[in-house]
Amino acid sequence: MKRTEKEQRRAGGGLRGARVERILADVMPLRWMALSVLVSALMSCGGSTSGDNTQGSGGAPGSGGAPGTGGEAGSPGTGGSEAGKGTCEWEGATYEVGESVKVECNTCTCSESGQMLCTTSPCPDDPGESLCGGSYGDTCGESEYCAYEPEHECGAKASVCLPRPEGCNQIYLPVCGCDGKTYGNACQARAAGQGVASDGECP
């Protein structure tokens, strides 16, 4: 018995429908699985990004702290006078640095090291002798000479006026006179009215 064309289409449509249903039944679980994996991946990425953004906020900037106060100024040392100078204890008296005192014909001055430094000019044995050189200047008469020795530096430090010697031996022990000339010995320099600048010939 022949099927009508309509029945044939219906039967063919039924077969196709059944095939589609089987295909969908096979495919749908795979689609859901793929969709589930994709959603999980997206959620994972989204969570990581959110976490990174949270970590990257950096927090509030530091306040930098209060400026230093610099500390208190140190107290002045107790080892000296008000101006930071020391003192010299000498001959039962106390002297400030730079303070001087006359000792016979010399001057002693208190130094920063705490010691009294004194000039070493010879003092006249005879009260009638006069001082020369240093702050006294050229005070000797024509028949005298200022008895400079090398330590007097030819007038930088004071000495005394002494009579010029009238005769000298001829022993050659050269000295350099304060006039820059070489003399056979100290006596000959003094006879010429000169003190001794140094032993030996002048340079």
C-alpha positions as CSV (number, residue, x, y, z in Angstrom):
1,M,0.0,0.0,0.0
2,K,1.5,3.2,-1.1
3,R,2.0,6.1,1.3
4,T,0.8,9.4,0.3
5,E,3.3,12.1,-0.3
6,K,2.1,13.8,2.9
7,E,2.6,10.7,5.0
8,Q,6.1,10.2,3.5
9,R,7.1,13.8,4.4
10,R,5.7,13.3,7.9
11,A,7.6,10.1,8.3
12,G,10.8,11.7,6.9
13,G,10.3,14.6,9.2
14,G,10.0,12.3,12.2
15,L,13.2,10.6,11.3
16,R,15.0,13.9,11.0
17,G,13.6,15.0,14.3
18,A,14.8,11.9,16.0
19,R,18.2,12.4,14.6
20,V,18.4,16.0,15.7
21,E,17.3,15.1,19.2
22,R,20.0,12.4,19.4
23,I,22.6,14.9,18.1
24,L,21.5,17.5,20.6
25,A,21.5,15.0,23.3
26,D,25.1,14.2,22.4
27,V,26.2,17.8,21.9
28,M,24.5,19.6,24.8
29,P,26.6,18.1,27.5
30,L,29.7,19.1,25.6
31,R,28.4,22.6,25.2
32,W,27.6,22.9,28.9
33,M,31.0,21.5,29.8
34,A,32.7,24.0,27.5
35,L,30.6,26.8,28.9
36,S,31.3,25.8,32.4
37,V,35.1,25.8,31.7
38,L,34.9,29.2,30.1
39,V,32.9,30.7,33.0
40,S,35.4,29.2,35.5
41,A,38.3,30.7,33.5
42,L,36.6,34.1,33.3
43,M,35.9,34.0,37.0
44,S,39.4,33.0,37.8
45,C,40.8,35.8,35.7
46,G,38.4,38.3,37.2
47,G,39.3,37.3,40.7
48,S,43.0,37.6,39.9
49,T,42.5,41.0,38.4
50,S,40.5,42.1,41.4
51,G,43.2,40.8,43.8
52,D,45.9,42.5,41.8
53,N,44.0,45.8,41.9
54,T,43.5,45.4,45.6
55,Q,47.2,44.8,46.2
56,G,48.2,47.6,43.9
57,S,46.3,50.3,45.9
58,G,49.7,51.1,47.6
59,G,48.2,52.5,50.7
60,A,48.2,56.1,51.9
61,P,51.5,58.0,51.4
62,G,53.8,58.3,54.4
63,S,53.6,61.4,56.5
64,G,57.4,61.8,56.5
65,G,57.7,62.3,60.2
66,A,58.2,65.4,62.2
67,P,61.4,67.4,61.5
68,G,64.3,66.8,63.9
69,T,64.7,69.2,66.8
70,G,68.6,69.2,66.4
71,G,69.2,68.5,70.1
72,E,70.2,70.8,72.8
73,A,73.3,73.0,72.5
74,G,76.3,71.7,74.4
75,S,77.3,73.4,77.5
76,P,80.6,75.4,77.3
77,G,83.7,73.7,78.5
78,T,84.8,74.2,82.0
79,G,88.5,74.1,81.3
80,G,89.1,77.8,80.5
81,S,87.9,81.3,81.2
82,E,84.7,82.9,79.8
83,A,86.3,83.6,76.4
84,G,87.5,80.0,76.1
85,K,91.0,80.9,77.1
86,G,93.2,79.1,79.7
87,T,95.1,80.6,82.5
88,C,98.7,80.3,83.8
89,E,99.5,79.6,87.4
90,W,103.0,81.2,88.1
91,E,104.8,82.5,91.1
92,G,101.6,82.2,93.2
93,A,99.5,84.3,90.8
94,T,97.0,83.5,88.0
95,Y,97.3,85.2,84.6
96,E,95.0,85.1,81.7
97,V,96.2,84.1,78.2
98,G,98.1,87.1,76.7
99,E,98.6,88.8,80.0
100,S,102.2,89.9,80.6
101,V,104.3,90.7,83.7
102,K,107.7,92.4,83.9
103,V,110.4,90.3,85.6
104,E,113.5,92.5,86.1
105,C,114.4,93.5,82.5
106,N,112.4,90.7,80.8
107,T,108.7,90.2,80.1
108,C,106.8,87.0,80.8
109,T,103.5,86.3,78.9
110,C,100.9,83.7,79.6
111,S,100.6,81.4,76.6
112,E,97.6,79.3,75.3
113,S,99.4,76.2,76.5
114,G,99.1,77.4,80.1
115,Q,102.8,78.2,80.5
116,M,104.5,81.6,81.0
117,L,106.9,82.4,78.2
118,C,109.7,84.9,79.1
119,T,112.2,86.8,77.1
120,T,115.8,86.1,77.8
121,S,117.5,89.4,77.4
122,P,120.5,89.9,79.6
123,C,120.0,92.3,82.4
124,P,122.7,94.9,83.1
125,D,124.9,94.0,86.1
126,D,125.6,97.6,86.6
127,P,122.5,99.9,87.2
128,G,124.4,102.4,85.0
129,E,124.2,100.1,82.0
130,S,121.5,100.8,79.5
131,L,119.3,98.4,77.5
132,C,119.4,98.4,73.8
133,G,117.6,96.7,70.9
134,G,114.1,95.3,71.0
135,S,111.7,98.1,72.1
136,Y,114.6,100.2,73.4
137,G,116.2,100.8,70.0
138,D,119.7,102.0,69.4
139,T,120.6,103.5,72.8
140,C,124.4,102.8,72.9
141,G,127.0,105.5,72.7
142,E,129.9,105.7,70.2
143,S,132.3,103.8,72.4
144,E,129.7,101.1,73.1
145,Y,128.1,98.3,71.2
146,C,124.8,96.5,71.8
147,A,125.9,93.0,73.0
148,Y,123.7,90.9,70.7
149,E,124.2,87.2,70.7
150,P,122.6,84.9,68.1
151,E,119.5,84.4,70.3
152,H,118.9,88.1,70.3
153,E,118.4,88.0,66.5
154,C,120.3,91.3,66.0
155,G,117.8,93.5,67.9
156,A,114.6,91.5,67.7
157,K,115.2,91.0,71.4
158,A,116.8,93.5,73.8
159,S,120.3,93.3,75.1
160,V,122.6,95.7,77.0
161,C,125.2,98.3,75.9
162,L,128.8,97.4,76.7
163,P,132.1,99.1,76.0
164,R,133.8,98.1,72.8
165,P,136.9,96.1,73.4
166,E,140.2,97.9,72.7
167,G,142.3,94.9,71.6
168,C,141.5,91.4,70.2
169,N,143.6,88.3,69.6
170,Q,144.0,87.1,66.0
171,I,142.6,83.6,66.6
172,Y,140.4,82.9,63.6
173,L,137.0,81.8,64.9
174,P,134.8,83.6,62.3
175,V,131.4,85.0,63.2
176,C,128.8,86.9,61.2
177,G,128.2,90.4,62.5
178,C,124.8,92.0,62.7
179,D,125.9,94.2,59.8
180,G,126.2,91.1,57.5
181,K,130.0,91.1,57.5
182,T,132.3,88.2,58.5
183,Y,134.8,89.0,61.4
184,G,137.8,86.9,62.4
185,N,136.2,86.4,65.9
186,A,133.5,87.8,68.2
187,C,135.9,90.2,69.8
188,Q,136.7,91.8,66.4
189,A,133.0,92.2,65.7
190,R,132.4,93.9,69.0
191,A,135.4,96.2,68.5
192,A,133.6,97.2,65.3
193,G,130.5,98.0,67.2
194,Q,128.6,94.9,66.0
195,G,126.8,92.2,67.8
196,V,127.0,88.6,66.7
197,A,124.3,87.3,64.4
198,S,125.7,83.8,64.1
199,D,128.8,81.7,64.5
200,G,130.8,81.0,61.3
201,E,131.2,83.1,58.2
202,C,128.2,85.0,56.8
203,P,126.3,83.2,54.0
